[in-house]
Amino acid sequence: MGSRNRARSTSFPLFMTQVIGEILLTVGAVALLFVVWELGWTTVQANASQRAAIDSFAQDFQGNLAPGPAGPSAASSYGDPASTPLPSTEGEVFGVVYIPRFGQNYEPRPMVQGTGQRELDTLGLGHYESTAMPGEVGNFVLAGHRQTHGATLDAIHTLVPGDKIYVQTTAGYYSYVYRNFAIVLPSQSEVLAPVPMHVGTAPEDRYLTLTTCNPRFGASERFIAYAVFDSWQPLDAGPPQEIADQVRSAMGGE
Amino acid sequence: MYGWIFRTLPGPIWLRTVLFLLLIAAAVAALFHWVFPWLSDFINLNAPTIGALSPVSVQGQPETDFPLTWASR
């Protein structure tokens, strides 16, 4: 009862000061919570949904999980890469991407058809639908978040020329070699051209291009990583040596 | 404001404390579930796709699905 009397006897300016102060403190706390949500919670959620996406891909995956033969000669003896069937719907998970340079703690990421918000926020790396499929002649382009929602390409700047990027689909394993990066403006869609930056040129090579935002906590530019096709091996040849362990654990083997 | 809420809650101090914490938890849950996802559309922190500002397509088809066009959703 004492507090109620005290509240009533408080002068109006003092009362208003208290209310405004509490509102300001609340706004500050909400702003901090937003940072926690954006940089932390979205990644917790996205990691869970990406793991589930990989698990469901693994359930349908029929392939030999014993590591393939070692050495470049074995891998290059399978000829031209088989093509992966075009995903029938946007949002379909049609492969898994492995990037050993990103470290042991970097989990394999699902590859999903489409680059809409739903695909990128919950499912990992999105395939630009207008671009080539894995292993095709032309430009196979994937987008992923640099920050938030799993931060799938956060470490993109640590790639070193010569690093392998592996793409696993229901047709086999495609290996690309990272070659160079570029920082471009968000409007420079020439990056997606069949020969990147050369609109109208007929492609002869097979490229893999990754796009993400730049700088790390901003989106005023885009960080582009270019890789060129290196080799292909069919499913029954098993996964490439370098990622064999990761493939086995991602596909539910031991 | 918070003092008023605390005084308005029923029961002894310990029950009021529990109820007060539950209210805060509910507010945080609502922020995480509805408010922040909506708010993040207006904050240009993460846009990994190319062509988001000028939807020019390389192969003649306009890009229609990129994260930053909240107007199109």
Contacts between the chains, C-beta under 8 A, distances in Angstrom:
chain1	res1	chain2	res2	distance
A	3	B	3	7.5
A	3	B	7	6.3
A	4	B	7	6.9
A	7	B	3	7.3
A	7	B	4	7.6
A	18	B	1	7.9
A	19	B	1	5.7
A	22	B	1	4.6
A	22	B	2	5.9
A	23	B	1	7.3
A	30	B	31	6.6
A	33	B	28	6.5
A	33	B	31	6.1
A	33	B	32	7.8
A	33	B	36	7.8
A	34	B	31	7.7
A	34	B	36	5.7
A	34	B	39	6.7
A	37	B	31	7.3
A	37	B	32	5.5
A	37	B	36	4.5
A	38	B	36	7.0
A	38	B	40	6.1
A	38	B	43	7.6
A	38	B	45	6.6
A	41	B	32	6.2
A	42	B	40	7.9
A	90	B	65	7.6
A	114	B	65	6.3
A	115	B	49	5.0
A	115	B	65	6.5
A	115	B	66	6.3
A	115	B	67	7.9
A	116	B	65	3.7
A	116	B	66	7.1
A	116	B	67	7.1
A	117	B	65	7.8
A	117	B	67	4.3
A	117	B	73	7.9
A	120	B	48	6.5
A	120	B	49	7.5
A	120	B	67	6.3
A	121	B	67	7.6
A	126	B	49	7.7
A	128	B	49	7.7
A	128	B	50	7.9
A	130	B	57	6.1
A	130	B	58	6.4
A	130	B	59	4.8
A	130	B	61	5.8
A	130	B	63	7.7
A	131	B	58	7.9
A	141	B	50	7.9
A	143	B	48	4.6
A	143	B	49	4.7
A	143	B	50	7.4
A	144	B	48	5.7
A	145	B	46	5.2
A	145	B	48	5.4
A	146	B	46	6.7
A	146	B	48	6.3
A	147	B	45	6.5
A	147	B	46	5.5
A	148	B	40	7.9
A	148	B	45	6.6
A	148	B	46	4.9
A	149	B	46	6.9
A	153	B	48	7.1
A	184	B	50	7.5
A	185	B	53	7.6
A	186	B	47	6.7
A	186	B	49	7.9
A	186	B	50	6.6
A	186	B	51	7.3
A	186	B	52	4.9
A	186	B	53	4.7
A	187	B	51	6.8
A	187	B	52	7.7
A	187	B	53	4.4
A	187	B	54	4.2
A	187	B	56	7.5
A	188	B	50	6.6
A	189	B	50	5.4
A	189	B	51	4.0
A	189	B	54	7.5
A	189	B	56	5.0
A	189	B	57	6.9
A	189	B	58	5.8
A	189	B	63	7.7
A	190	B	58	7.3
A	191	B	50	5.0
A	192	B	50	5.9
A	192	B	51	7.0
A	192	B	58	4.8
A	193	B	58	4.9
A	194	B	58	7.6
A	199	B	58	6.4
A	211	B	48	5.9
A	211	B	49	6.4
A	211	B	50	5.0
A	212	B	48	4.4
A	213	B	46	5.9
A	213	B	47	5.6
A	213	B	48	5.0
A	217	B	45	6.7
A	218	B	44	7.8
A	218	B	45	7.1
A	219	B	44	4.9
A	219	B	45	6.2
A	219	B	46	6.2
A	219	B	47	4.3
A	222	B	48	7.3
A	222	B	49	7.9
A	222	B	50	5.7
A	224	B	50	7.7
